Amino acid sequence: MDNKVDVLQKVTLTADAGTDEKTSGSYEFIFGIGPKGLTPFEYDLVNKKCGDTVRISIGKEIIPEYFGHIVPPFRLFPESGDIVQLHMKIQKIEKALPAELVRAIAQQAEGCSCGCGGHGHDSASCEPSRCDTHGHSHCACSH
């Protein structure tokens, strides 16, 4: 039986939204634990297997809605254009450990008031370098 992306699994993927290291990276997240259900990003990954790829074109203005509570550890704002071409490849799918689930859910509950995109995407209150001060050095804001 193939391991597919499903609720409460830890998914590791690589993503590329540009041509340099600032707009690409590898990250992992726990699938399906968002407070509002699955995000559009998660819906694009449902039932995908290791090695599968997903390509999307997304307007910069809807990136926060698309990712919801899941914030990639790299910037999705290339220097030019209003459309981001995102290419993702699933590297690993595994059962999340209970401690990982608790930690991920607790991080969502803590919230982040700076607006950096870590737990809400109101970048209006985000200031340059403020995100770096508390671990969101590669948040989804435009700074």
N, C-alpha and C positions, 0 to 999 in steps of 0.2 A: 504494500500500500504506500503510495507516494505521500510525503509530508507536504501539505498545502497550507497556505496562510489562512489562519482562522483565529477566532477570539481567544485571548489569553496566551498567545504564543509570542515569543520574542523573535522579532524579524530584524535581520541585518541586511542592509542594502547599500549599494553605491548609487550615487546620483551625480549627474553632470548637468549644469544649467548654463555653462559658458565655456570659456577657453582657458581659464586659469584656475589655480588652486583655491581662489576665493569663492568660486562659484561651483565647486564640486567637492565631494567628500563621501565618506562612509559613515553610517550611523546605524544605531539599533533603537528599537522602541518596542513597547508591549502593545500588541494589536488589540483593539476593541475595548479599551478601558475609559474612553472619553465620557465626560459627564452628559453629553448630548447624543450619545450613540456613535456610530461610525462616521468619520469625516469623509468628504468626497475622495480624499487621498487614500483612505483605507478601502473604500469601495473599489477603487481602481486596482487594489492588490488582492481582493478576495479570490480564494482558490488558486492563486498563482503558486508555482513550485520554484524550488531552488533553480537558479539559472534563467528563469523567465525574465523578460524585459518588458518595461512599460514606457511608452513615449507619449508625452502630452504636450500640448501647447496651451499656455495659460496666461491670461492678462495679469500684469503685475498687481492691479488693484484687487484681484480676487484671491491672491496667494494666501492671505490670512484665513479666509473662509475655507479655502481648499484644504489647508493643513490642519486647521482647528487648533487643538491642544498640542499637536505634534510639531515641534519646531526643529528643523534640520540644523545641525551644527555648522552650517556654512551659509553664506549669503546667496539669495536667489535673485539678486538684482544686478544683472550685467550692466555694463556701462551705458549701453545704448538700447533703444527700442522699448516698446510697451508690452511686447509678448515675450514670455520666457519659454524656451524649448527645453523641456526637462526629460532626460533619459535616465531611467532607473533600472537597476539589475538586482534581483534578489540573490544575495550571497549565502544566507543561512536562515533556516527556520527551525526553532527549537521550543520546547515547552519552557515557559517562564517558571522560575523557581518561586515558591511562595514569598520569600523575602524580597525578590525583585518586584513582584506584584504589589506588595504592601508599600515599598519605596516609591514606585511609580504613581500609585494612587495618592499617597501622601504628598508628593511633590505637586500634584495638581491642586490639592486642597490648600497648600501653603499660599499659593498665588504670588504674583509679582506685580508690584504697583508701579514699576518704572515704565511700563508700556513697551518693553523691549521685544515683546513677542514670545517670551518664555511661558507666560500663562495668560495670554491675552494679547491682542495685536494692535493696541492703540498706540501707534508709533508717534502720535502727536506730542506725547509727553516724554519721548525718548531723546536724550541728549547725547552728542558724540562722546564716546568713551565711557558713558555711564554704564552701559551693558557690561563692559569689561570688569567692572568693580565687583560683580557678584556672580560670575561664572557664565554669563551669556555672551561670551566674546564673539560668537558668530551667530547672533540672533537674526531674525528675519526682517528687522527694521532696515531703513535705508541709510543708517549712519555707518 
